[in-house]
Amino acid sequence: MRIRFALAASVTAATLAVVVAAPAQATEYSSALKIKGVQYDAPGRDSNNCRTGNTRDEYLTIKNYSRTTVNLKGYVVKDATGNRFAFGSNHYLEPGDYVKLRGGHGTDSDANNVVYRQNCNFLWNNDKDTIYLYKPSGAHADTHAYTKSRDDRDGNGYITFHG
């Protein structure tokens, strides 16, 4: 009996050590939609000039990992400081499909998998940030924190969260 208890205690301690040692960069939620990746640092020198800037090159990719079609209307994306974007129109993601939420102005398109924020300000910080995705009900769908030094090993300004 002592051997089983000691073994169970060792396994529990080892499991706890692994859980504690894991970085706290992602929280898993039960959701069809997840953040696939983020181009948090648009290529080139940052300029939020609506006509000549590069905010369109900053984007968040959201993917439907379920087996059913999901409407993005009502989903909300936020950053760590509370900047937010709410999907106000119908945009349907088929199973396995994705959408790029881009900065800047443009025409939303189901066919081209793109929605524009209609805002030329950058949303994601270039050094670190946290991205929150909320369901229309207000429940969490997905959350990811990143830091440039830890998560962007190749320095290209893009980080993948879910494959």
N, C-alpha and C positions, 0 to 999 in steps of 0.2 A: 504494500500500500504506500509506503514511503517513497519507493522508487517511482511509482506512477505520479505521485504528487510533485516530487522534485522535478521529474521530466516535464510535467505540465507547467510548473512554475518557470522552468527554463525556457520552454517554447513561448509562453506568454510574455516573458521579459524580452526575449529576442524579437517577437512580433511588435511589442511596444517600442523597442529601440528602432526598428525599421520605420514604423509610423512616425515617430518623433523626428527621425533623421531626414525624412522626405521634405523637399522644399514646399512651402505653402504658396505656390504660384497658381494653382487651379483648384476649384471646388467643383465636384461633380454633382449635377442636378439631374433629375429625371425630366428630360426635355427632348422633343423631336429636333429642335433647332439648336445648334451649337456654333460657337465662334471657331471657324476653321483657321483663321489667321488674320494678321493685321500688317498693313504697310504703314507703320507708325511714323516713319521719316521719309517723306516724299523725296525722290531723287532731286539733286540740285540744291541751290540756295533757297531756303524757305521764303516765300512771298505770298501773302494772302490778297494780293491785288486781284480783283475778280476778272479783269481782262487779260492780264499777262502773268499772273501767279501760277503756282503749282499745287494748289489745294486739291485739285481733281486727282492728283497722283497719290494722295493719301486715302486709303480705303480700308474697310473692314469686310472680311468675307464671312458670311453666315451660310451654313450648309444644313440641309434637311437630311438627318441621319435616320429617319423613320421610313416606314413602308407606305405612308399615306401622304397625300398632298396637304400642305400647311399654308394658310394665308398669313402673311406678315402683318396685316392691318392690326394695329393696336400694340405690337411689340415695341419695346423701348430699349434704346442703347444709351448708356451713360458712361462718363469717365469718373475718375476719383474725385474731382472737384464739383461734380454735379452737372457739368455740361451734358445736354441730352438731345437725342433725336427720337421722335416717335414716328413710326410708319403710319401715316394717315390714310393711305389709299390701299386698295386691294393689290396685293402682289403675291402670286401663288408660286410656291416652290414644290415641284414634283419630288418624289423620293429620290435622293441622291443629288438633287439640284442645289445650286447655291445662288447667292446674290452678293454683289459688291456694293456696299454702301460707300459712296464717294463724296468727297467734299466738293465745293464749287456748285455751279449751276449747270443744269442739263435736263434732258428729257428722260424720265423713268421709262424702263423698258423690260417687260417680261422676257421678250425674245433675246435681248442682249444681257439679261441677268444683272441689271444695274438700277440702282436708286440713288438719286442725288440729294444731298442735304439742303440744297438751295441756300447755302451759306458759304462764304469764302474764308471763314476763319478755320484754322487748324483745330482738330478735336483732340488728337493724341499727342502727348508730350514726347519729345525726342530722347529723353533720358530714362524715364520710367513712368508708368501709369497703371491704372487698373481699369479693365473693361467689364462692364456689367450688361447682361442681356436679360430683359424681363419679359415675361409672357403678358398678354393683354389683361390677365387677371391680377397682375402685379407680382406674381410669384417669380422667383429667380428661374431663369432658363440656363444660364451659363455665366461664369465669372473667371477672368484671367488677369493676373498681375504680371507685369514684365519689367525688366530693367535691361537697358541696352547692353551693359557689360556682361550680364549673366546669360541672356537669352538670344542675343543676336551675334552668334559666333563669327559669321562671315561678314558682318558689318554692312549688309545691304539694306538695312532698314525694314526688313520683313521678318516676321516671326510666325511659325506654324504652331498651332495648338492641338488640333485634331486632324489626323490624316485623311 
